[in-house]
Amino acid sequence: MEELMRRLDALQARATEGDKLISALRRRVDELETRDKHSKSQAATARRDVVAPTAGQKPPAIPVASTEPRMTASAAVPPQAAAAPIPGLRPPEPMGSQFDGEGDDALRSDLPGLSLRIPGSQSEVRFYGFANVNGYHDFNGRNQSDAPTVQTIPLSGSPADIQGGDTGLSARFSRIGMDTRTATAWGTLETRFEGDFGGGTAASPNAVFRLRQAWGEVGSEQFRVLVGWANSLWNEGVSETVNFSTNLNQSFVRQPQVRATATLAPGLTGHVSIEMPDTQYTSAAGVFTQISTPAGFGGLSPSFASVPDLLGRLEYRNDGLGLDLRGLLRDLTIRTAGTAAAPPAVERNTAGWGVAGSGRFPMRWLSPAFGPDELVGMAYYGQGIGRYFGGNTFGQDALSNIGLPGVVDPSLDALPTYGGNCAAISSTPTHGSNIRPMRNCSCRDRPRRRR
């Protein structure tokens, strides 16, 4: 029995030495592969930079891969070198924390979060997201929604108000996304695909996937171009909100667009975009959009889009100070030809336009005692821009008397709308997050029918 135990111990010791040898060989192979890739990259750079040597000059030396003999298990293994950052990539958008583990990974990327370098390429890919669970309770009128709009808040004495409030839970705003960054001859090519599950109704037990962003952008910090489904240039994020919908005087539009961005001066950035148009008007028959008509109206919608919306934006950032100035120009059109609207074969156009400004002032400029507290505010005015302020106007851009008895020369009048917000935001770090109590004042103009 003792002899058998000695043999088992010897076999176990040999197995342990074999495991150590295999691990050492694997580390050595990884090191040689990394050196080989690095050497090839340096050789390619040297070949591009080399010029014909003059008299007395020696041609530049081109590094080659190491040809050291295979190592044994007892040989020392130097730590693996970290993958060098891809030259030319713009800094990534902050999202998550940088991986910080023991040792370095040849697939490690410059992107934070769950990310990796695609082997044999100048590309990085990142996956991100979060699980979000919302709970709500209505203390009076019943909303039946975790994202109630201002227009759907029950009026006093309405059936929903008489019935009383209810309670609900939802996880439909949980988010998942993927983005990539690749070094190209034109600069960094960045792509993003992101969605959540807020496409269905709030009361539905089934969460429907909803596209939030799907775009590609190429260029440098000095100039870049974006194409795809992204946040509109008209959007602004002056203040945080409790839920995802009740946002007076703020725009949260995502739509297809082509956008150009340029750095004009230190801290000053300019944007110009053409974005998806959508004429929304109200008549005696109801609300019309390009893809929807009121109940009882058959056939195509008279709402028409002739040209995309044109937007511009200037941003200034300096040590916590932020100033934005935005402009919008759009065309609103009605075409009754081929539709059930009367009178037939009528076309009406009107221009929509808007201007807006917002600011963010760090109160620490007044006194260090304020810490990260801020004063923020925004204001806007425009005509025919209702769809960019769905929380205020329910998306109405214009009014028309088309369809009224006796009207043979219908009109299309852009609705004026204006508003503003101001807030003092106090930030208190608590376990890595912020508590931001807010004091808001806002004003807005309800759309009125023009006579």
N, C-alpha and C positions, 0 to 999 in steps of 0.2 A: 504493500500500500504506500509506504514512504517513497519507494522508487517511482511509482506512478505519479505521486504528487510532485516529485522533482521534475519529471518530464513535462507535466502540465505547466509548471512554473516556467520552464525553459521555453515551451511553445508560446506562452503568453508574452514573455519578454521579447521573443523574435517578432511576434505580431505587432507589439508596440513600436519596435524599431522600424518595422516595415511601414507602419502608418506615418512615423516621423519622416522617413525617407520620401514617401509619396507626397506629403505636405510640402516638404522642402523643394522637391522637383516641381510641383505645381507653382509655388511662389517664384521659382527661378524662371519657368516658362513665361509667366505673366510679366516678369521684369524684362526678359529679353524681347517679348512682343512690344512692350511699351517703348523700350529703347529703339527697336527697329522702326516703329511708327515715327518716333521723334526724329531719328536720323534721316528717314526719308523726307520728312517735312523740311528739315534743315537743308538737305541736299537740294530739294526743289527750290528753296529760297536762294541758295547759293548759285544755282544755275541761272536763276533769273537775274541776279545781281552781278554776276561775273562779267568782266569786260576784257578785251584783249590786253595782255600785260605789256607794259613798256619795257625798254631795256633795263635790266637790273632788277626788275620786279619778278616776284614769284607768283604763280597763279594761286588763288585762294584754296586752302585745303577744304575738301568736302568730307564731312564725317561719315563713317560707315558703321554698319551694325557690328556689335561686339561679337568676337569669335572665341570667347573664353571657353575652356573645357567644361564638360558637365560636372556639376558639383555633387558631393556626397551628402549624406544626411548629417554628418558632423560638421559640415562647412557652415560658416556664419552666413545668414541671409540678410542682406541690407534691406531697410524698409523700402517699400514700393513708392516710387515717385507719384505725386498727384498729377492728374491730367491737367495740362496747362489750359487756362481759359482760352476759348476760341477767340482769336484776334478779330476785331472789327464789330463784335456784337454790341448793340446798345444795352445799357443796364436794363434788367427785367423790371416789370411792374411789381412793386412790393405785394406779396401775397404769401403768408405763411412764414415759417422760420427756416433759416439755412440749416441743412443737414450738418450735424456735428457729432460724428462718431469716432471711435478709435480706429486708427489706420486710414488709408486713403483708397478710393475706389477708382479704377481706370474708367468706369462708366459714369463717374460723378459729373454732374453738370453745374453750370453757374446759377441755374434757376433754383429758388428756394422751394421747399415743400417736397412732395413725392415726384422726383424728376430724375432723368438720366440722359447721358450722352449716347446718341445712336452710334454704334461702333462703325468705324471707317467712314465717317461723315463729319461735316461741320454743323450738325444739327443737334438740338436739345429738345426734349419733350417733357411736359409736366402735366400731372393730373391733380385736380383739386376739387373741393366741394365741401358741403357741410349738411348735416341733418338739422332741420329746423321744425320745432313743434310749437304751435301757437294755441293758446287757450283764451277764450273770451266769454264774457257774460254781459248781457244787456240788462241794465237796471230798470229800464222803462220800455220803450218801444222795441219790438222784435225786429232785428236786422237779418238774422239767419246768415251771417257772413263774417268771416275773419278779416275782410277787407271792404268795409262799407264805404260807398261813395257818398258825398255830401247830398246828392240829389235823392238818394234812396233812404235817407234817415226818415223814419215814420213821422208824419205830421200829427199834431195833437188831435185826439179824437178819431184818428184813423183806425181801421180794424187791427193793424199791427200794434198800434199804441194801446188799444183796449186789451188785446190779448196779453201783453206784457213781455218782458225780456226772456231770452233763452240762453242756454250755455252750449258751447261747442268746442271741439278740438280739431286741429288740422295740422298736417305735416306737408302740405302740398307745395310750400315754398322752399323745401329742401332743394339744394342746388348741386349740380355736377358739371364739370368742365374739363377741357383739355386745351393746352396751348403749346405751340412749338416756336422755336427761334432758330434760324439758319443764316449763316454768313454767306452772302452772295456778292457778286461784282457790283451790285447797285446798293449795297448796304445790308442791314438786317431785314430778313423776311420773317415777320411774326404772324402767326395765325392763331385764331381762337374759335373754339366751338363750345357753347355753354347753354345750358337749359335748366329749367326746373319743372315742377309738376302742377303749375297753377293754371293750366289751360282750360280746365273744366270749371263748373260752378262750385261755389263754396260749400253748398249743402250736399254735393254729390259725394257718395262714398268712394268713387273711383277717381284717382288722381290722373290727369291727362298731361302728358309731356308737352312742354311749351318751349319753343326756341327763344332764347334771350339774345345770344350773340353768335354770329357766324361771319367772320371777316378775315381778310389778309391785309397786312400793311408792310410796305417795303420802303427802305430809305435810311437816312441817318438822322441825327439830332437836328441837323440844319434844314433838311427837307425830306418829307416822306409822303406817301400816298396810301390811302386806305380804300378798299373796295369790299362791300358786303353789308350784312345786317348788323347795325351797331347803334349805340346811343346817339340821338340827334344832337347836333351842335347847339340846338336851342335849349337843351336840358341844363339844369343847374342843380347843385346839391348844397344850398346854403344852410339848411337846417335838417336835422334828423327827424323822423316821424315815428309814432308809436306803431302804426300798421302800414300796409303796403298800398293804401288807396286813398285815404282821406287827406289829400294834399292840396289845400287851397293855394293858388298862385304859384304852383310849382309844376314844371313840365317833366314828364317821365316817358318820353316817346322813344321807342327803338324801331328803326325802319331801314330799308335798303338805301345805300348812298355811295357816292364817290367823293372822297374828302382829301384835300391837300393841306398839309401842315408845314409851317416854316418858322424857324427861329429868326426873328427880326432884329433883336438886340438882346443883351443880357437881361434875362428875366421876362422878356416880352415875346409872346408866341402868337402867330396869326393862323387862322383856319378859314378855309372856304370849302363849301360842300354843295352838291346838288343832291336832293333827297326825294324820296317817293312822294308824289302829290296825291291828294285825296279831297275832292270837293264834297263838303257836307252842308246841305241846306235844308231848311224847313219851309214847308208850304201848308196849305189847307189840308192836303192829303196826309201829311206826316213828315217824318225825317227821311231824307234820301242821302245815301252815300254811293260811291262808285259800284259797290258790290251788294248793296242791300236796298230794299224798298219797303214802304209801310205795308202792313197787312191789307189785302184787298187790291193792291196795285200789281197787275200782272205784267210780265215782260221785262225788258231791259230798263235800267235806271237812267233818267235824264241827266244825272250828275256825271260830269265828264272832266277829265284831266288832259290838258293840252301840253303843258311843259312841267318839268320837275320844279320843286321848291328850291329857291336859292338862299343859302344861309352864309353868314360870315360872323366871325368871332375874334376878338382880341383879348388876350389874357396877360396879366402882369402879376408876377410872383416875386416877393422879396422879403425874406426873413419873417415869414408868417403872414405878411400882408398879401391879400389877394384881391385883384380888381378885374372884373369882366365886363365887356361891352359886346352886345349881340345885335344882329340885324337879320330880318327875314323879309323876303319878297316872294309872292306866290300868285298864281292865276286861278280864279274860280270860274267855272263854265257850266252852263246848262245847254244841252242839245236835245230837243224833243223829237227830232226825226228818227223814225224807227222805234219809237216808244208809244205807250198808251197815253202819254201826257198831252193835254190840249192847251193852247192851239198847236197844231203840228208844224214841223219844219221851222222851229224857232230856235235861235241861238243867242244866248246872253252871256256876257263876260263882265267880270269886275276884278279889280286887283285887291289882293290881301297883302298887308305889310305889318311889320311890328319892330319895335326897338325895346331893348331891355338892358338893365345894368345890375350888377350885384357886387358886393364888397364884403371882405372879411378882415377885421382889424384886431390884431393881438393886443389885449389889454396890458400885457407886461410892458409894452412901450410906455404906458403911463406910470406904472409902478411894478417892480418885481413881485410885490405881494399878491398880485392877481394871478401869477403863475400862468397856466395854459388857458385861462378864460379868454373868451372872444366876444366881440360885437359883430353881428352879421346882419345883412339886410339886402333886399332886392326890390326892384320896381320894374314895371313894364307897361307899355301901351301899344295897341295895335287895332287893326280892323281885319276881319276875315281870318283870324288865327285861332279860332275857338278849338280846333281839334288838338292844338298843342297845350291846351289847358282844360282837359276833360274834367278835372275836379271842380272847375268853376262853371263852365258853359255846357257840359255834357257833349262836347265836341261839335257844337253848332258853329258854322262859319258864316252863314248868310241866311237871309229871309227872302222869299219870293211870293208874289201874288199869283203865280201860275196855277191854273186850275180853278180859280174863282169864277163864278158866273159873270159873263159879260166882258171878261178881260181878254183883249186881243193883242195887246202889246205888253207882255209880262215884264216885270222888273226883277233884278237880282241885286240885293243890297247887302254889302258886307257888314257884319255886326261889329260894333266897337266893343272892346273889352280892355280893362286895365286893372291893376292891382299892385299890392306890395306886401312884403313881410319884413319884420325886424325882430331880432332876438338877441338876448344876452345869454351866452352858453357858458355854463360853469362846468369844468371838467375836473373830476376827482379820481385819480388812479386808485383802483380797487382790484387787487388780484390780477393785474395785467389788463383790465378793461376800464372803460370810462363810464361814469354816471353823469348824464348831461341834462339836468333840469333846464327847462326852456320857458321863456316868457315871450309870447308871440302877440303881435297885433297885425291885423290884416284888413284890407279893404278891397272891394271889388264891385264891378258894375254888372248887374244882371242884364242879359240881352233884352232889348225892347224892339217891338215891331215898328219899323219905320213906315210912316203913312205918306 
